[in-house]
Amino acid sequence: MMRIYVAGVGEKAGKTVVIAGLAQALREQGLRVAYRKPVGLARAYRHGRPCDPDGEAMAQVLDLPEGEELVAVLAGEAPRAWRPPADAWNRIHACLQVEADVLLLEGREWIGRGLLSGLSDMAIARKLGTPLLLVSKYAGEPSVDAVLAAAKLLEGEADLLGVVLNEVSPEAELSEVQAYAAPFLEERGIPVLGTLPFDRRLQAVRVLEVLEAVGAEVVVEGNIQAEVDRFLVGAMGAEAALQHLRRIPGQLAVITAGDRTDIQAAALAFPRVRALILSGGIRPERAIAAQAAEQGKTLAVAPQDTFTVAETADRLLGRTFLPDPQRLAILRELVKEGLDLERLRERSR
């Protein structure tokens, strides 16, 4: 069985997205693909218990039966060192007990996570005898430095398959990667096994996740499962806000102060706005609530200031992969075109 451990060079590198695309591409080649996440992060609740949304997403990608345990150990966010359960390593080793041609293992939030607790990507990959495939979100020279630093961290700890450079801007960065970054890394013994272009359609987040993250109170419940891929901060006049809304593509959520009824009314009237979040804990006027109900759009009140709500919401984009058929089809094509599957399989043997 071929095993690949996918680790992120930094946070939100796109590990789950790469794994989902890779799993589809390998299945198209007739291979049986399994997925496990040795150590996940409990950042959501389902059916009254904590869970890692990445495991849920991959269960949908692979069409697995409900109840199959894909995440071996759930870590929590603690102010002091998190202590793994006593049987953590037994659970992690059990990840290998699957019948498949390829086992894709997903790493922690980033390559350095878990050094304190002893459950780092390097330690897990070494114990499982599995080589690492790094994923790095590309942002110029700092990204190359980060990949080099991660490779140094792996020296003597775990085998390195190579790196996938993710979210590369086709217009501004692709030529730079091809002419400079990729050859530079290859010369230093770090194979660049893929270059995946940025596609905003893969960044979407559900309205419900945004409301949970900012602790917002729902005043009018529209479709809270609706997806948004951009946030607009309404800090200008209503006319200027409408101009911004017309120019910005995609599905939108608008964040504005609770006393800006002009912007609120304009946002609710715009077809592509899925949710309106009012900051500062100020409840909406009755007319605004009635308009939201009439339009079938979610209206919520967050206690924080506008900047904090916007910053929190923006950090959610791309954090959880939503595996709907359209997004999976986009991702499958991106991986087939941008990832060297034959070279990856050769290096994984």
KEKE-3310 file (N, C-alpha, C; in steps of 0.2 Angstrom, whole numbers, plus 5000, padded with zeros to 4 digits):
npx = (5004:5003:5008:5005:5009:5002:5007:5006:5015:5013:4999:4982:4986:4981:4979:4969:4961:4970:4972:4959:4958:4968:4964:4953:4959:4967:4958:4952:4962:4959:4963:4961:4957:4961:4958:4965:4966:4978:4980:4968:4959:4948:4937:4924:4906:4897:4882:4882:4895:4912:4921:4932:4931:4937:4938:4925:4923:4931:4925:4914:4919:4925:4914:4910:4903:4892:4899:4911:4927:4938:4947:4960:4964:4958:4963:4963:4961:4971:4977:4989:5001:4994:4989:4991:4979:4982:4982:4985:4996:4993:4980:4984:4993:4984:4978:4984:4978:4970:4961:4967:4974:4980:4985:4980:4986:4982:4990:4994:4989:4999:5016:5025:5017:5013:5025:5028:5019:5023:5017:5020:5020:5031:5035:5025:5024:5037:5035:5025:5031:5030:5032:5033:5023:5024:5013:5012:5005:5007:5016:5026:5044:5044:5037:5045:5056:5050:5047:5060:5064:5055:5059:5072:5068:5063:5074:5083:5072:5061:5056:5056:5044:5042:5036:5020:5015:5003:4988:4993:4994:4987:4989:4998:5009:5012:5021:5033:5034:5037:5049:5058:5055:5052:5063:5073:5070:5071:5084:5089:5086:5073:5059:5047:5032:5019:5010:4997:4984:4976:4959:4945:4933:4935:4936:4925:4914:4902:4888:4883:4895:4902:4894:4894:4908:4910:4901:4888:4871:4857:4845:4836:4833:4839:4845:4855:4865:4870:4883:4897:4909:4916:4918:4911:4914:4904:4907:4905:4896:4879:4877:4890:4892:4884:4889:4902:4896:4891:4903:4910:4913:4905:4897:4891:4894:4889:4896:4893:4891:4879:4871:4870:4858:4856:4866:4863:4850:4853:4861:4853:4845:4852:4855:4865:4870:4871:4870:4868:4878:4877:4887:4894:4884:4872:4855:4844:4834:4816:4811:4822:4824:4811:4813:4824:4818:4808:4816:4822:4834:4849:4850:4860:4867:4882:4893:4905:4916:4916:4928:4934:4925:4925:4938:4939:4930:4935:4946:4941:4939:4943:4947:4940:4936:4923:4914:4905:4897:4900:4912:4921:4923:4929:4941:4946:4950:4959:4970:4973:4978:4988:4996:5010:5006:5012:5025:5024:5019:5029:5040:5034:5035)
npy = (4994:5011:5025:5042:5056:5071:5087:5103:5118:5130:5138:5135:5131:5123:5109:5099:5102:5099:5085:5081:5083:5075:5063:5060:5061:5050:5039:5039:5033:5020:5016:5011:5022:5027:5037:5045:5055:5057:5066:5077:5093:5099:5109:5111:5106:5092:5083:5084:5082:5085:5088:5086:5096:5093:5079:5076:5082:5074:5062:5064:5066:5054:5046:5039:5027:5033:5036:5030:5031:5043:5052:5050:5055:5068:5084:5098:5116:5124:5134:5130:5117:5104:5088:5073:5059:5044:5032:5037:5035:5021:5023:5031:5022:5013:5019:5014:5002:4999:4994:4997:5004:5016:5026:5041:5052:5065:5080:5090:5107:5115:5112:5114:5112:5103:5100:5102:5094:5082:5075:5079:5082:5077:5068:5059:5054:5048:5038:5030:5027:5034:5044:5062:5074:5090:5105:5121:5137:5149:5164:5172:5176:5174:5162:5152:5153:5148:5135:5130:5131:5121:5110:5109:5106:5093:5086:5071:5067:5063:5057:5066:5069:5079:5095:5104:5118:5129:5138:5148:5163:5164:5175:5184:5176:5164:5163:5167:5157:5146:5150:5154:5150:5136:5130:5134:5127:5114:5113:5112:5100:5098:5092:5099:5095:5099:5113:5122:5133:5148:5148:5156:5150:5139:5143:5146:5148:5142:5152:5149:5144:5156:5164:5157:5158:5171:5173:5177:5183:5177:5185:5186:5171:5166:5156:5148:5138:5143:5147:5158:5168:5180:5194:5210:5225:5237:5252:5264:5276:5273:5273:5271:5259:5251:5252:5245:5232:5228:5227:5217:5200:5184:5176:5184:5191:5204:5215:5227:5242:5242:5254:5258:5260:5263:5257:5244:5242:5243:5233:5221:5222:5218:5205:5195:5195:5185:5186:5197:5205:5213:5224:5228:5225:5231:5230:5227:5239:5238:5239:5235:5221:5216:5218:5209:5197:5196:5195:5183:5182:5180:5188:5195:5198:5204:5204:5211:5224:5231:5229:5219:5208:5207:5203:5191:5184:5184:5176:5163:5160:5147:5139:5127:5114:5113:5100:5100:5094:5103:5110:5100:5095:5105:5106:5093:5094:5104:5098:5087:5094:5101:5094:5083:5067:5055:5056:5058:5046:5038:5042:5039:5025)
npz = (5000:4995:5004:5009:5017:5020:5024:5030:5026:5032:5041:5035:5023:5013:5014:5015:5003:4993:4996:4994:4980:4975:4979:4971:4959:4959:4961:4949:4942:4944:4957:4974:4987:5003:5018:5032:5047:5058:5069:5074:5075:5087:5082:5079:5082:5081:5082:5096:5100:5100:5084:5070:5056:5044:5043:5041:5029:5020:5021:5014:5001:4998:4999:5010:5022:5035:5051:5051:5058:5055:5060:5071:5084:5094:5096:5107:5109:5121:5134:5140:5138:5128:5133:5126:5125:5134:5126:5113:5103:5100:5094:5083:5076:5072:5061:5050:5047:5036:5021:5006:4990:4991:5004:5011:5022:5033:5039:5054:5059:5055:5050:5061:5072:5087:5092:5105:5112:5108:5097:5083:5065:5060:5069:5069:5056:5055:5064:5058:5047:5035:5021:5018:5010:5007:5008:5002:5003:4990:4991:4985:4989:5003:5004:4998:5007:5018:5014:5013:5026:5032:5026:5031:5045:5043:5041:5044:5052:5045:5029:5014:5001:4992:4987:4985:4978:4982:4978:4968:4960:4944:4935:4941:4947:4942:4931:4938:4947:4939:4932:4942:4957:4957:4950:4959:4971:4967:4963:4976:4981:4983:4977:4966:4965:4961:4955:4959:4954:4960:4965:4968:4970:4978:4990:4998:5013:5024:5029:5042:5049:5050:5058:5070:5073:5076:5086:5084:5086:5079:5071:5060:5052:5037:5024:5032:5028:5017:5005:5006:4998:4999:5009:5012:5019:5026:5027:5021:5011:5006:4992:4988:4993:4986:4973:4976:4979:4966:4959:4965:4962:4965:4979:4993:5010:5020:5031:5043:5053:5067:5067:5054:5044:5031:5023:5027:5021:5008:5006:5009:4998:4988:4976:4977:4990:5004:5018:5031:5043:5058:5067:5084:5093:5091:5089:5074:5066:5065:5052:5044:5049:5044:5030:5028:5032:5022:5010:5013:5019:5029:5044:5057:5073:5079:5094:5093:5087:5070:5063:5070:5068:5054:5052:5059:5051:5038:5040:5040:5027:5015:5025:5029:5018:5007:5001:4989:4973:4962:4966:4969:4956:4950:4957:4955:4941:4942:4950:4942:4931:4937:4945:4946:4944:4941:4944:4958:4962:4958:4967:4979:4980)
capx = (5000:5007:5006:5007:5007:5002:5008:5006:5021:5010:4992:4978:4990:4976:4980:4963:4959:4975:4971:4953:4959:4973:4960:4949:4963:4970:4953:4951:4966:4957:4966:4957:4960:4958:4960:4965:4969:4981:4978:4964:4958:4941:4935:4916:4902:4891:4878:4883:4902:4917:4924:4936:4927:4941:4937:4918:4923:4934:4920:4909:4923:4926:4908:4911:4898:4892:4901:4918:4931:4943:4952:4962:4965:4956:4967:4960:4965:4972:4982:4995:5002:4989:4992:4987:4977:4987:4982:4986:5000:4989:4975:4988:4995:4978:4977:4987:4974:4964:4963:4967:4980:4984:4982:4982:4986:4982:4994:4991:4987:5005:5022:5028:5012:5013:5032:5027:5015:5026:5013:5021:5019:5038:5035:5020:5027:5042:5033:5021:5036:5027:5035:5029:5022:5022:5009:5013:5002:5012:5016:5033:5050:5043:5035:5051:5060:5046:5048:5067:5064:5051:5064:5077:5065:5062:5081:5084:5066:5056:5058:5052:5042:5042:5031:5015:5014:4996:4985:4997:4990:4989:4991:5004:5014:5014:5028:5038:5035:5040:5055:5062:5054:5052:5070:5077:5069:5073:5091:5091:5084:5066:5055:5041:5027:5013:5008:4990:4982:4971:4953:4941:4927:4937:4937:4919:4913:4895:4885:4883:4901:4904:4890:4897:4915:4909:4896:4882:4864:4853:4838:4831:4836:4838:4848:4862:4869:4872:4890:4899:4916:4919:4915:4911:4914:4900:4909:4905:4889:4875:4878:4896:4892:4881:4894:4906:4893:4891:4909:4913:4910:4904:4892:4893:4891:4890:4897:4892:4889:4872:4867:4870:4853:4856:4870:4859:4844:4856:4864:4848:4841:4857:4853:4871:4871:4868:4869:4870:4880:4878:4893:4893:4879:4866:4850:4842:4827:4810:4810:4827:4822:4806:4816:4828:4813:4805:4821:4824:4842:4851:4852:4863:4870:4888:4895:4912:4917:4916:4935:4935:4920:4927:4945:4937:4926:4940:4951:4938:4939:4948:4949:4936:4934:4916:4914:4899:4899:4904:4918:4925:4924:4934:4947:4949:4953:4965:4975:4975:4982:4994:5000:5013:5004:5017:5031:5022:5018:5036:5043:5031:5036)
capy = (5000:5017:5030:5048:5060:5078:5092:5110:5122:5135:5137:5136:5130:5120:5102:5096:5103:5095:5078:5079:5083:5070:5056:5059:5059:5043:5035:5039:5029:5014:5014:5011:5027:5028:5044:5046:5061:5055:5071:5082:5099:5099:5115:5111:5101:5088:5078:5085:5080:5089:5085:5090:5096:5090:5072:5075:5083:5069:5056:5065:5066:5047:5043:5033:5026:5037:5033:5028:5035:5045:5056:5046:5058:5075:5089:5104:5122:5124:5139:5126:5111:5099:5082:5068:5053:5038:5027:5041:5031:5015:5025:5033:5017:5010:5022:5010:4996:5000:4990:5001:5004:5022:5029:5048:5054:5073:5082:5095:5113:5117:5107:5114:5110:5097:5098:5102:5088:5076:5073:5083:5079:5073:5062:5054:5052:5044:5032:5027:5025:5037:5050:5068:5079:5097:5109:5128:5142:5153:5171:5175:5174:5171:5155:5148:5152:5143:5128:5128:5130:5115:5104:5108:5103:5086:5082:5066:5065:5060:5057:5071:5067:5085:5100:5106:5125:5130:5145:5152:5167:5163:5181:5187:5172:5157:5163:5168:5150:5142:5152:5155:5147:5129:5128:5135:5122:5108:5113:5111:5094:5098:5091:5103:5090:5102:5120:5123:5140:5150:5148:5158:5146:5134:5147:5147:5146:5143:5157:5146:5144:5163:5166:5153:5160:5178:5172:5181:5181:5177:5189:5183:5165:5164:5150:5148:5134:5146:5148:5165:5168:5186:5198:5217:5229:5243:5258:5270:5278:5268:5272:5268:5252:5247:5251:5240:5226:5227:5226:5211:5194:5179:5176:5189:5193:5211:5217:5234:5244:5242:5260:5261:5257:5265:5252:5238:5241:5242:5226:5216:5222:5215:5198:5190:5195:5180:5187:5204:5204:5220:5224:5232:5222:5235:5226:5231:5242:5233:5239:5230:5214:5214:5217:5203:5191:5196:5193:5177:5182:5179:5194:5193:5204:5202:5209:5214:5230:5229:5227:5212:5204:5206:5200:5184:5181:5183:5170:5157:5158:5142:5135:5121:5113:5111:5096:5099:5092:5108:5112:5094:5094:5111:5103:5087:5096:5108:5093:5083:5098:5105:5090:5077:5061:5050:5058:5057:5039:5035:5044:5036:5018)
capz = (5000:4995:5010:5008:5023:5018:5029:5028:5028:5036:5042:5029:5016:5008:5014:5013:4996:4989:4997:4990:4973:4974:4980:4965:4953:4960:4960:4942:4939:4946:4964:4980:4991:5010:5021:5039:5050:5064:5075:5071:5079:5088:5080:5078:5086:5077:5086:5103:5102:5096:5078:5065:5049:5038:5042:5038:5021:5016:5021:5008:4995:4997:4999:5015:5026:5041:5057:5050:5061:5050:5064:5077:5090:5093:5100:5109:5110:5128:5136:5142:5134:5127:5134:5122:5128:5135:5120:5107:5098:5098:5089:5077:5072:5069:5055:5044:5046:5031:5014:5000:4987:4993:5010:5012:5029:5033:5045:5058:5056:5051:5051:5068:5077:5090:5094:5112:5115:5105:5092:5077:5059:5059:5074:5067:5049:5057:5068:5053:5041:5029:5018:5019:5005:5009:5004:5004:5000:4987:4991:4984:4992:5010:5004:4997:5013:5023:5012:5014:5033:5033:5024:5037:5050:5042:5040:5049:5055:5040:5022:5010:4994:4988:4989:4981:4979:4981:4977:4964:4955:4937:4931:4944:4950:4939:4928:4943:4950:4934:4930:4948:4963:4957:4949:4965:4976:4964:4964:4983:4983:4985:4971:4966:4962:4959:4956:4959:4953:4965:4962:4973:4971:4983:4997:5002:5019:5026:5034:5049:5052:5051:5064:5076:5074:5079:5092:5082:5088:5073:5071:5055:5049:5030:5022:5035:5025:5011:5005:5004:4996:5000:5014:5011:5025:5024:5031:5016:5010:5003:4985:4987:4995:4980:4968:4978:4978:4959:4956:4968:4960:4970:4984:4998:5016:5022:5038:5044:5060:5068:5066:5047:5041:5024:5020:5028:5017:5001:5005:5008:4992:4982:4975:4978:4997:5007:5025:5034:5050:5061:5073:5090:5097:5090:5085:5069:5066:5063:5045:5042:5050:5040:5024:5028:5031:5015:5005:5014:5020:5036:5048:5063:5077:5083:5099:5092:5082:5063:5061:5073:5065:5047:5052:5061:5046:5033:5042:5039:5020:5014:5031:5028:5012:5006:4995:4984:4967:4957:4969:4968:4949:4949:4961:4951:4935:4944:4952:4936:4927:4940:4950:4943:4948:4940:4948:4965:4963:4958:4973:4985:4980)
cpx = (5004:5004:5009:5005:5008:5002:5008:5012:5018:5002:4988:4982:4986:4977:4974:4960:4964:4974:4964:4954:4963:4969:4956:4953:4966:4964:4951:4956:4965:4960:4961:4960:4957:4961:4960:4968:4972:4979:4974:4963:4950:4939:4927:4913:4897:4888:4880:4890:4906:4920:4928:4933:4931:4939:4930:4918:4926:4929:4915:4913:4924:4920:4908:4905:4898:4894:4908:4922:4937:4949:4953:4961:4963:4960:4962:4964:4965:4978:4989:4996:4997:4992:4988:4985:4982:4987:4983:4990:4996:4984:4978:4990:4990:4976:4979:4983:4968:4966:4962:4974:4984:4980:4985:4981:4987:4986:4990:4990:4993:5011:5025:5023:5013:5020:5032:5024:5018:5023:5014:5020:5026:5038:5031:5022:5032:5040:5029:5025:5033:5030:5030:5029:5020:5018:5010:5009:5007:5011:5023:5038:5049:5041:5040:5055:5056:5047:5055:5067:5061:5056:5069:5074:5064:5069:5082:5078:5062:5058:5053:5051:5044:5037:5026:5014:5007:4994:4990:4993:4992:4992:4998:5010:5016:5020:5034:5040:5039:5047:5060:5061:5055:5059:5074:5076:5071:5081:5094:5088:5077:5061:5049:5036:5021:5013:5001:4988:4977:4965:4948:4935:4928:4937:4931:4918:4905:4893:4885:4889:4904:4900:4893:4904:4914:4904:4890:4876:4860:4846:4833:4836:4834:4841:4855:4867:4872:4880:4892:4907:4920:4915:4916:4910:4910:4902:4909:4897:4885:4876:4885:4896:4889:4885:4899:4903:4892:4897:4912:4910:4908:4898:4895:4890:4893:4891:4897:4890:4881:4868:4867:4864:4853:4860:4866:4854:4847:4858:4859:4845:4846:4856:4859:4873:4867:4866:4872:4872:4881:4883:4890:4887:4873:4861:4847:4835:4822:4810:4816:4826:4816:4809:4820:4823:4810:4810:4824:4832:4843:4853:4854:4866:4876:4890:4901:4911:4917:4923:4936:4931:4923:4934:4943:4934:4931:4945:4948:4938:4945:4950:4946:4934:4927:4915:4908:4902:4903:4911:4923:4927:4930:4941:4950:4953:4960:4971:4977:4980:4989:4998:5003:5012:5009:5023:5030:5022:5025:5040:5040:5032:5041)
cpy = (5006:5022:5036:5053:5067:5083:5099:5114:5127:5134:5139:5136:5126:5112:5098:5096:5099:5088:5076:5079:5077:5063:5055:5057:5052:5038:5034:5034:5021:5011:5015:5016:5027:5035:5043:5052:5059:5059:5076:5088:5099:5107:5116:5106:5098:5083:5078:5083:5084:5085:5089:5090:5093:5083:5071:5077:5078:5063:5057:5064:5058:5043:5037:5033:5030:5033:5030:5033:5037:5049:5052:5049:5066:5079:5095:5110:5124:5130:5136:5120:5106:5092:5077:5062:5048:5034:5031:5037:5025:5017:5027:5027:5013:5013:5018:5004:4997:4995:4995:5001:5010:5024:5036:5050:5062:5075:5087:5102:5116:5112:5108:5113:5103:5095:5098:5096:5081:5072:5078:5079:5074:5067:5056:5051:5047:5037:5027:5025:5028:5043:5056:5072:5085:5101:5116:5133:5147:5160:5174:5172:5171:5164:5150:5147:5147:5136:5125:5126:5123:5109:5103:5105:5096:5082:5078:5064:5061:5061:5062:5069:5073:5090:5102:5114:5127:5137:5150:5156:5166:5169:5184:5183:5166:5158:5164:5161:5146:5143:5153:5150:5139:5127:5128:5129:5115:5107:5111:5105:5093:5098:5095:5098:5093:5109:5121:5130:5141:5150:5150:5154:5140:5137:5147:5145:5147:5149:5155:5146:5151:5165:5163:5156:5167:5178:5177:5179:5182:5180:5186:5177:5164:5157:5150:5143:5137:5147:5156:5164:5175:5190:5206:5220:5235:5248:5264:5272:5272:5267:5269:5261:5248:5246:5245:5233:5224:5225:5219:5205:5189:5180:5180:5189:5200:5212:5224:5236:5244:5248:5262:5258:5258:5259:5245:5237:5240:5235:5220:5216:5219:5208:5193:5191:5189:5181:5194:5203:5211:5219:5228:5230:5227:5231:5231:5234:5237:5233:5234:5223:5212:5213:5210:5196:5190:5194:5186:5176:5182:5186:5192:5199:5201:5207:5213:5220:5227:5226:5220:5207:5202:5202:5192:5180:5179:5177:5164:5155:5153:5138:5128:5120:5110:5107:5095:5097:5096:5109:5106:5093:5099:5108:5098:5089:5100:5103:5089:5087:5100:5100:5084:5071:5056:5050:5056:5050:5036:5036:5041:5028:5016)
cpz = (5000:5000:5008:5014:5021:5024:5026:5030:5033:5037:5036:5023:5011:5008:5012:5006:4992:4990:4993:4983:4971:4975:4974:4959:4953:4959:4953:4938:4941:4953:4969:4985:4998:5013:5028:5041:5057:5070:5072:5077:5080:5087:5078:5082:5081:5082:5093:5105:5097:5090:5074:5058:5043:5037:5039:5031:5017:5016:5015:5001:4993:4997:5004:5019:5033:5047:5057:5053:5057:5054:5070:5083:5089:5098:5102:5109:5118:5129:5138:5137:5134:5129:5130:5127:5129:5129:5113:5102:5096:5093:5083:5073:5069:5062:5049:5043:5042:5024:5009:4996:4989:4999:5011:5019:5029:5040:5049:5055:5052:5053:5058:5073:5080:5093:5102:5115:5112:5099:5086:5071:5058:5063:5071:5060:5051:5060:5063:5047:5035:5027:5018:5012:5008:5005:5007:5000:4997:4988:4990:4988:4999:5010:5002:5003:5018:5021:5014:5022:5035:5032:5029:5043:5050:5042:5046:5053:5051:5033:5018:5003:4990:4991:4983:4983:4977:4981:4973:4959:4948:4933:4934:4946:4947:4935:4932:4946:4945:4932:4936:4954:4962:4955:4955:4970:4973:4965:4971:4986:4985:4979:4971:4962:4960:4960:4954:4959:4959:4961:4968:4975:4976:4990:5001:5009:5020:5031:5041:5053:5054:5058:5070:5078:5078:5085:5090:5084:5081:5074:5066:5052:5042:5029:5026:5033:5019:5011:5003:5003:4997:5005:5012:5018:5023:5029:5026:5016:5006:4996:4984:4988:4989:4974:4969:4977:4971:4956:4958:4965:4966:4974:4990:5004:5018:5029:5039:5051:5061:5067:5059:5043:5033:5020:5021:5023:5010:5001:5005:5002:4986:4982:4978:4986:5000:5015:5026:5041:5053:5067:5078:5094:5096:5086:5080:5070:5063:5055:5041:5043:5046:5033:5023:5028:5025:5010:5007:5016:5027:5039:5055:5066:5081:5088:5098:5088:5075:5061:5064:5069:5058:5047:5054:5055:5040:5034:5040:5032:5019:5019:5031:5021:5011:5000:4991:4977:4962:4960:4968:4961:4947:4951:4957:4945:4937:4946:4946:4931:4930:4944:4946:4946:4947:4944:4955:4966:4963:4964:4979:4985:4985)
residu = (MET:MET:ARG:ILE:TYR:VAL:ALA:GLY:VAL:GLY:GLU:LYS:ALA:GLY:LYS:THR:VAL:VAL:ILE:ALA:GLY:LEU:ALA:GLN:ALA:LEU:ARG:GLU:GLN:GLY:LEU:ARG:VAL:ALA:TYR:ARG:LYS:PRO:VAL:GLY:LEU:ALA:ARG:ALA:TYR:ARG:HIS:GLY:ARG:PRO:CYS:ASP:PRO:ASP:GLY:GLU:ALA:MET:ALA:GLN:VAL:LEU:ASP:LEU:PRO:GLU:GLY:GLU:GLU:LEU:VAL:ALA:VAL:LEU:ALA:GLY:GLU:ALA:PRO:ARG:ALA:TRP:ARG:PRO:PRO:ALA:ASP:ALA:TRP:ASN:ARG:ILE:HIS:ALA:CYS:LEU:GLN:VAL:GLU:ALA:ASP:VAL:LEU:LEU:LEU:GLU:GLY:ARG:GLU:TRP:ILE:GLY:ARG:GLY:LEU:LEU:SER:GLY:LEU:SER:ASP:MET:ALA:ILE:ALA:ARG:LYS:LEU:GLY:THR:PRO:LEU:LEU:LEU:VAL:SER:LYS:TYR:ALA:GLY:GLU:PRO:SER:VAL:ASP:ALA:VAL:LEU:ALA:ALA:ALA:LYS:LEU:LEU:GLU:GLY:GLU:ALA:ASP:LEU:LEU:GLY:VAL:VAL:LEU:ASN:GLU:VAL:SER:PRO:GLU:ALA:GLU:LEU:SER:GLU:VAL:GLN:ALA:TYR:ALA:ALA:PRO:PHE:LEU:GLU:GLU:ARG:GLY:ILE:PRO:VAL:LEU:GLY:THR:LEU:PRO:PHE:ASP:ARG:ARG:LEU:GLN:ALA:VAL:ARG:VAL:LEU:GLU:VAL:LEU:GLU:ALA:VAL:GLY:ALA:GLU:VAL:VAL:VAL:GLU:GLY:ASN:ILE:GLN:ALA:GLU:VAL:ASP:ARG:PHE:LEU:VAL:GLY:ALA:MET:GLY:ALA:GLU:ALA:ALA:LEU:GLN:HIS:LEU:ARG:ARG:ILE:PRO:GLY:GLN:LEU:ALA:VAL:ILE:THR:ALA:GLY:ASP:ARG:THR:ASP:ILE:GLN:ALA:ALA:ALA:LEU:ALA:PHE:PRO:ARG:VAL:ARG:ALA:LEU:ILE:LEU:SER:GLY:GLY:ILE:ARG:PRO:GLU:ARG:ALA:ILE:ALA:ALA:GLN:ALA:ALA:GLU:GLN:GLY:LYS:THR:LEU:ALA:VAL:ALA:PRO:GLN:ASP:THR:PHE:THR:VAL:ALA:GLU:THR:ALA:ASP:ARG:LEU:LEU:GLY:ARG:THR:PHE:LEU:PRO:ASP:PRO:GLN:ARG:LEU:ALA:ILE:LEU:ARG:GLU:LEU:VAL:LYS:GLU:GLY:LEU:ASP:LEU:GLU:ARG:LEU:ARG:GLU:ARG:SER:ARG)
# end
